[in-house]
Amino acid sequence: MNVLALEILSPEGSAFKGNVYSVSLPTLAGIIEVLPGHTNLVSKLKRGEIIIRLGDGAETKKIAVTGGFAEISQNAVNIVAEFAIISDDENRHKFEEAVKLAASIKANKKDAQNSAAIEMQLKKAASELKSNAPIKRKKR
Protein backbone atom coordinates (compact mmCIF):
# COMPACT_ATOMS: atom_id res chain seq x y z
CA MET A 1 0.00 0.00 0.00
CA ASN A 2 1.35 3.44 -0.95
CA VAL A 3 1.22 5.98 1.83
CA LEU A 4 1.68 9.70 2.33
CA ALA A 5 3.90 11.24 4.98
CA LEU A 6 1.70 13.84 6.70
CA GLU A 7 2.78 16.50 9.17
CA ILE A 8 0.52 19.23 10.56
CA LEU A 9 2.24 22.03 12.46
CA SER A 10 0.75 25.00 14.29
CA PRO A 11 2.10 27.58 16.73
CA GLU A 12 1.09 25.20 19.54
CA GLY A 13 3.30 22.44 18.12
CA SER A 14 2.76 19.30 16.07
CA ALA A 15 -0.92 18.41 15.69
CA PHE A 16 -0.22 15.23 13.70
CA LYS A 17 2.74 13.36 12.21
CA GLY A 18 2.64 9.99 10.52
CA ASN A 19 1.97 7.92 7.42
CA VAL A 20 -1.58 8.05 6.06
CA TYR A 21 -3.58 6.57 3.20
CA SER A 22 -5.14 9.91 2.15
CA VAL A 23 -5.96 13.37 3.45
CA SER A 24 -8.77 15.82 2.58
CA LEU A 25 -7.90 19.52 2.82
CA PRO A 26 -10.24 22.55 3.05
CA THR A 27 -8.70 24.89 0.43
CA LEU A 28 -9.98 28.20 -0.89
CA ALA A 29 -10.91 26.41 -4.13
CA GLY A 30 -12.82 23.68 -2.27
CA ILE A 31 -12.06 20.34 -0.62
CA ILE A 32 -9.21 18.43 -2.25
CA GLU A 33 -8.40 14.77 -1.64
CA VAL A 34 -4.68 13.96 -1.63
CA LEU A 35 -3.65 10.40 -2.44
CA PRO A 36 -0.18 8.91 -2.97
CA GLY A 37 1.22 10.10 -6.30
CA HIS A 38 -0.60 13.46 -6.15
CA THR A 39 0.95 16.21 -8.24
CA ASN A 40 3.08 18.82 -6.47
CA LEU A 41 0.97 21.68 -5.13
CA VAL A 42 1.02 24.56 -2.67
CA SER A 43 -2.39 25.75 -1.53
CA LYS A 44 -3.86 28.12 1.03
CA LEU A 45 -6.18 26.48 3.54
CA LYS A 46 -9.39 27.97 4.86
CA ARG A 47 -11.15 27.30 8.14
CA GLY A 48 -12.47 23.75 8.27
CA GLU A 49 -11.51 20.16 9.01
CA ILE A 50 -8.62 18.15 7.68
CA ILE A 51 -9.84 14.56 7.34
CA ILE A 52 -7.12 11.93 7.59
CA ARG A 53 -7.66 8.34 6.45
CA LEU A 54 -5.19 6.20 8.36
CA GLY A 55 -5.63 3.06 6.23
CA ASP A 56 -7.77 1.29 3.65
CA GLY A 57 -10.51 0.85 6.25
CA ALA A 58 -12.88 3.44 7.59
CA GLU A 59 -10.56 4.65 10.38
CA THR A 60 -10.33 8.44 10.16
CA LYS A 61 -9.04 11.29 12.24
CA LYS A 62 -10.21 14.91 12.01
CA ILE A 63 -8.14 18.02 12.73
CA ALA A 64 -9.88 21.41 12.83
CA VAL A 65 -7.85 24.33 11.43
CA THR A 66 -8.48 28.07 11.14
CA GLY A 67 -6.40 28.42 7.98
CA GLY A 68 -2.82 28.04 6.83
CA PHE A 69 -0.90 26.52 3.94
CA ALA A 70 -0.39 23.01 2.57
CA GLU A 71 2.55 21.82 0.51
CA ILE A 72 2.21 18.55 -1.38
CA SER A 73 5.37 17.09 -2.90
CA GLN A 74 6.78 13.61 -3.50
CA ASN A 75 4.21 11.66 -1.43
CA ALA A 76 4.53 14.09 1.48
CA VAL A 77 1.99 16.62 2.76
CA ASN A 78 3.30 19.37 5.03
CA ILE A 79 0.76 21.72 6.59
CA VAL A 80 1.43 24.88 8.53
CA ALA A 81 -1.81 25.88 10.24
CA GLU A 82 -2.69 29.11 12.02
CA PHE A 83 -4.37 26.97 14.68
CA ALA A 84 -4.98 23.21 14.73
CA ILE A 85 -6.76 20.96 17.20
CA ILE A 86 -8.16 17.40 17.12
CA SER A 87 -11.79 17.74 16.13
CA ASP A 88 -14.03 16.05 18.67
CA ASP A 89 -17.14 17.36 20.43
CA GLU A 90 -15.27 18.94 23.37
CA ASN A 91 -12.55 20.48 21.24
CA ARG A 92 -15.02 21.65 18.58
CA HIS A 93 -16.69 23.90 21.19
CA LYS A 94 -13.29 25.27 22.31
CA PHE A 95 -12.36 25.82 18.66
CA GLU A 96 -15.53 27.86 17.97
CA GLU A 97 -14.94 29.96 21.09
CA ALA A 98 -11.32 30.62 20.05
CA VAL A 99 -12.45 31.71 16.57
CA LYS A 100 -15.01 34.10 18.07
CA LEU A 101 -12.41 35.56 20.46
CA ALA A 102 -9.90 36.03 17.63
CA ALA A 103 -12.52 37.80 15.49
CA SER A 104 -13.36 40.10 18.41
CA ILE A 105 -9.71 40.95 19.02
CA LYS A 106 -9.18 41.61 15.32
CA ALA A 107 -12.22 43.93 15.17
CA ASN A 108 -11.09 45.84 18.28
CA LYS A 109 -7.58 46.19 16.86
CA LYS A 110 -8.97 47.73 13.66
CA ASP A 111 -11.12 50.11 15.72
CA ALA A 112 -8.05 51.16 17.74
CA GLN A 113 -6.02 51.71 14.56
CA ASN A 114 -8.83 53.75 13.01
CA SER A 115 -9.21 55.80 16.19
CA ALA A 116 -5.47 56.52 16.29
CA ALA A 117 -5.47 57.61 12.64
CA ILE A 118 -8.47 59.89 13.17
CA GLU A 119 -6.89 61.37 16.31
CA MET A 120 -3.66 62.09 14.41
CA GLN A 121 -5.61 63.82 11.62
CA LEU A 122 -7.48 65.95 14.18
CA LYS A 123 -4.20 67.00 15.87
CA LYS A 124 -2.70 67.91 12.49
CA ALA A 125 -5.76 69.98 11.55
CA ALA A 126 -5.70 71.74 14.94
CA SER A 127 -2.01 72.63 14.59
CA GLU A 128 -2.61 73.92 11.04
CA LEU A 129 -5.46 76.11 12.32
CA LYS A 130 -3.28 77.52 15.12
CA SER A 131 -0.43 78.33 12.75
CA ASN A 132 -2.73 79.85 10.11
CA ALA A 133 -1.15 77.55 7.55
CA PRO A 134 -3.31 76.73 4.55
CA ILE A 135 -5.13 73.45 4.99
CA LYS A 136 -4.68 71.10 2.04
CA ARG A 137 -7.49 68.64 1.54
CA LYS A 138 -7.37 65.50 -0.52
CA LYS A 139 -9.88 65.27 -3.35
CA ARG A 140 -12.12 62.27 -3.00
C-alpha positions in Angstrom: 0.0 0.0 0.0 1.4 3.4 -1.0 1.2 6.0 1.8 1.7 9.7 2.3 3.9 11.2 5.0 1.7 13.8 6.7 2.8 16.5 9.2 0.5 19.2 10.6 2.2 22.0 12.5 0.7 25.0 14.3 2.1 27.6 16.7 1.1 25.2 19.5 3.3 22.4 18.1 2.8 19.3 16.1 -0.9 18.4 15.7 -0.2 15.2 13.7 2.7 13.4 12.2 2.6 10.0 10.5 2.0 7.9 7.4 -1.6 8.0 6.1 -3.6 6.6 3.2 -5.1 9.9 2.2 -6.0 13.4 3.5 -8.8 15.8 2.6 -7.9 19.5 2.8 -10.2 22.6 3.0 -8.7 24.9 0.4 -10.0 28.2 -0.9 -10.9 26.4 -4.1 -12.8 23.7 -2.3 -12.1 20.3 -0.6 -9.2 18.4 -2.2 -8.4 14.8 -1.6 -4.7 14.0 -1.6 -3.6 10.4 -2.4 -0.2 8.9 -3.0 1.2 10.1 -6.3 -0.6 13.5 -6.2 0.9 16.2 -8.2 3.1 18.8 -6.5 1.0 21.7 -5.1 1.0 24.6 -2.7 -2.4 25.7 -1.5 -3.9 28.1 1.0 -6.2 26.5 3.5 -9.4 28.0 4.9 -11.2 27.3 8.1 -12.5 23.7 8.3 -11.5 20.2 9.0 -8.6 18.1 7.7 -9.8 14.6 7.3 -7.1 11.9 7.6 -7.7 8.3 6.4 -5.2 6.2 8.4 -5.6 3.1 6.2 -7.8 1.3 3.6 -10.5 0.8 6.3 -12.9 3.4 7.6 -10.6 4.6 10.4 -10.3 8.4 10.2 -9.0 11.3 12.2 -10.2 14.9 12.0 -8.1 18.0 12.7 -9.9 21.4 12.8 -7.9 24.3 11.4 -8.5 28.1 11.1 -6.4 28.4 8.0 -2.8 28.0 6.8 -0.9 26.5 3.9 -0.4 23.0 2.6 2.6 21.8 0.5 2.2 18.5 -1.4 5.4 17.1 -2.9 6.8 13.6 -3.5 4.2 11.7 -1.4 4.5 14.1 1.5 2.0 16.6 2.8 3.3 19.4 5.0 0.8 21.7 6.6 1.4 24.9 8.5 -1.8 25.9 10.2 -2.7 29.1 12.0 -4.4 27.0 14.7 -5.0 23.2 14.7 -6.8 21.0 17.2 -8.2 17.4 17.1 -11.8 17.7 16.1 -14.0 16.1 18.7 -17.1 17.4 20.4 -15.3 18.9 23.4 -12.5 20.5 21.2 -15.0 21.6 18.6 -16.7 23.9 21.2 -13.3 25.3 22.3 -12.4 25.8 18.7 -15.5 27.9 18.0 -14.9 30.0 21.1 -11.3 30.6 20.1 -12.4 31.7 16.6 -15.0 34.1 18.1 -12.4 35.6 20.5 -9.9 36.0 17.6 -12.5 37.8 15.5 -13.4 40.1 18.4 -9.7 40.9 19.0 -9.2 41.6 15.3 -12.2 43.9 15.2 -11.1 45.8 18.3 -7.6 46.2 16.9 -9.0 47.7 13.7 -11.1 50.1 15.7 -8.1 51.2 17.7 -6.0 51.7 14.6 -8.8 53.8 13.0 -9.2 55.8 16.2 -5.5 56.5 16.3 -5.5 57.6 12.6 -8.5 59.9 13.2 -6.9 61.4 16.3 -3.7 62.1 14.4 -5.6 63.8 11.6 -7.5 66.0 14.2 -4.2 67.0 15.9 -2.7 67.9 12.5 -5.8 70.0 11.6 -5.7 71.7 14.9 -2.0 72.6 14.6 -2.6 73.9 11.0 -5.5 76.1 12.3 -3.3 77.5 15.1 -0.4 78.3 12.7 -2.7 79.9 10.1 -1.2 77.6 7.5 -3.3 76.7 4.5 -5.1 73.5 5.0 -4.7 71.1 2.0 -7.5 68.6 1.5 -7.4 65.5 -0.5 -9.9 65.3 -3.3 -12.1 62.3 -3.0 
